[in-house]
Amino acid sequence: MRFTAFVAFAAVAGFTVSLAAHHSHANYDISKWTVLEGTVKQVVLIAPHSIVYLDVKDEKGETSTWALEATNPNGIYGNGVKREDVRAGDTIKVRCHLLRDGAKGCLLGFLTPTHGDKARGHGVEREWD
């Protein structure tokens, strides 16, 4: 009986640790927010993490594509976002946590559409994590 209880405990503990490891944000600097503005290249709404690809112009006018990691579609929709709110070609403003390694990617926290269409949430900041 003790052995069975131990095995059950070990299995649950191992599963919990693997979940925590999967959802770790250790590769992001979550101590500060960064604001980016640009044009949506692609929105990929998939589980377990959605991604928004954003074309951002630097101070020299050169464009680079950033990968913004968000939560899964159900989490995004649960925050009041509709599928049609953000599309390729739309301009948006985001607040996110940068990758620690300096790559062009971040953990997406909040997204504000700036495309001008009030029916699709223009100017309304919503959580995407």
C-alpha positions as CSV (number, residue, x, y, z in Angstrom):
1,M,0.0,0.0,0.0
2,R,2.8,2.4,0.9
3,F,4.6,1.7,-2.4
4,T,1.4,2.4,-4.4
5,A,0.9,5.7,-2.6
6,F,4.5,6.6,-3.2
7,V,4.3,5.8,-6.9
8,A,1.1,7.8,-7.2
9,F,2.7,10.8,-5.4
10,A,5.8,10.6,-7.6
11,A,3.7,10.5,-10.8
12,V,1.7,13.6,-9.7
13,A,4.8,15.5,-8.6
14,G,6.6,14.7,-11.9
15,F,3.6,15.8,-13.9
16,T,3.3,19.1,-11.9
17,V,7.1,19.8,-12.4
18,S,6.8,19.2,-16.2
19,L,3.8,21.5,-16.4
20,A,5.7,24.2,-14.6
21,A,8.7,23.8,-16.7
22,H,6.7,24.0,-19.9
23,H,5.1,27.3,-18.8
24,S,8.2,28.9,-17.5
25,H,9.0,32.4,-18.6
26,A,12.6,32.2,-17.6
27,N,13.8,33.0,-21.1
28,Y,12.1,36.4,-20.9
29,D,13.1,39.4,-18.8
30,I,9.8,39.8,-17.0
31,S,11.2,42.6,-14.8
32,K,10.3,45.3,-17.4
33,W,7.9,46.0,-20.2
34,T,8.9,47.0,-23.7
35,V,6.6,48.8,-26.1
36,L,6.7,47.9,-29.8
37,E,4.7,49.3,-32.7
38,G,4.4,47.9,-36.2
39,T,2.5,46.0,-38.8
40,V,1.2,42.5,-38.3
41,K,2.8,40.1,-40.7
42,Q,0.9,37.0,-39.5
43,V,-1.3,35.8,-36.6
44,V,-1.0,32.1,-35.7
45,L,-3.6,31.1,-33.2
46,I,-2.6,27.6,-32.0
47,A,-2.2,25.7,-28.8
48,P,-0.3,25.7,-26.6
49,H,1.1,29.2,-27.6
50,S,-0.1,31.5,-30.3
51,I,2.3,33.8,-32.1
52,V,2.0,37.2,-33.6
53,Y,4.7,38.1,-36.2
54,L,5.2,41.8,-36.2
55,D,7.2,43.9,-38.7
56,V,8.9,46.7,-36.7
57,K,10.9,49.6,-38.2
58,D,14.0,50.7,-36.3
59,E,15.4,54.2,-36.0
60,K,17.2,53.8,-39.3
61,G,13.9,52.8,-41.0
62,E,14.9,49.2,-41.5
63,T,12.2,46.6,-40.9
64,S,12.7,43.4,-38.9
65,T,10.2,40.7,-38.0
66,W,9.6,40.0,-34.3
67,A,7.9,36.9,-32.9
68,L,5.5,37.7,-30.1
69,E,4.5,34.7,-28.0
70,A,1.0,34.7,-26.6
71,T,-1.3,32.3,-24.8
72,N,-3.5,29.7,-26.6
73,P,-6.6,30.8,-28.5
74,N,-9.0,30.0,-25.7
75,G,-7.1,32.2,-23.3
76,I,-7.0,35.0,-25.9
77,Y,-10.7,34.8,-26.6
78,G,-11.5,34.6,-22.9
79,N,-9.9,38.1,-22.6
80,G,-12.4,39.5,-25.0
81,V,-10.4,39.3,-28.2
82,K,-12.2,38.2,-31.3
83,R,-10.5,36.4,-34.2
84,E,-11.1,39.3,-36.6
85,D,-9.7,41.9,-34.2
86,V,-6.1,41.5,-35.5
87,R,-5.2,40.6,-39.1
88,A,-2.2,40.6,-41.3
89,G,-1.6,44.2,-42.5
90,D,-3.0,45.8,-39.3
91,T,-1.0,48.2,-37.3
92,I,-0.7,47.5,-33.6
93,K,1.0,48.6,-30.4
94,V,2.1,45.9,-27.9
95,R,3.6,45.7,-24.4
96,C,5.8,42.7,-23.9
97,H,8.8,41.2,-22.1
98,L,11.9,40.8,-24.3
99,L,13.9,37.6,-24.7
100,R,16.9,37.5,-22.5
101,D,19.2,36.5,-25.3
102,G,18.5,39.6,-27.3
103,A,16.7,37.9,-30.2
104,K,13.8,39.6,-31.8
105,G,11.1,38.0,-29.8
106,C,9.1,38.7,-26.7
107,L,6.4,37.4,-24.3
108,L,3.3,39.3,-25.4
109,G,1.4,40.8,-22.5
110,F,-1.0,43.4,-24.0
111,L,-2.0,44.3,-27.6
112,T,-3.7,47.4,-28.8
113,P,-5.0,47.5,-32.4
114,T,-4.3,50.9,-34.1
115,H,-5.8,50.0,-37.5
116,G,-8.7,52.5,-37.1
117,D,-11.6,50.1,-37.2
118,K,-13.6,50.6,-34.0
119,A,-15.7,47.5,-34.8
120,R,-12.5,45.4,-34.6
121,G,-11.2,46.9,-31.3
122,H,-9.2,50.0,-32.5
123,G,-7.6,51.6,-29.5
124,V,-8.7,48.9,-27.0
125,E,-5.8,47.3,-25.1
126,R,-6.4,43.6,-24.4
127,E,-4.4,41.0,-22.6
128,W,-2.9,38.2,-24.8
129,D,-1.0,36.2,-22.1
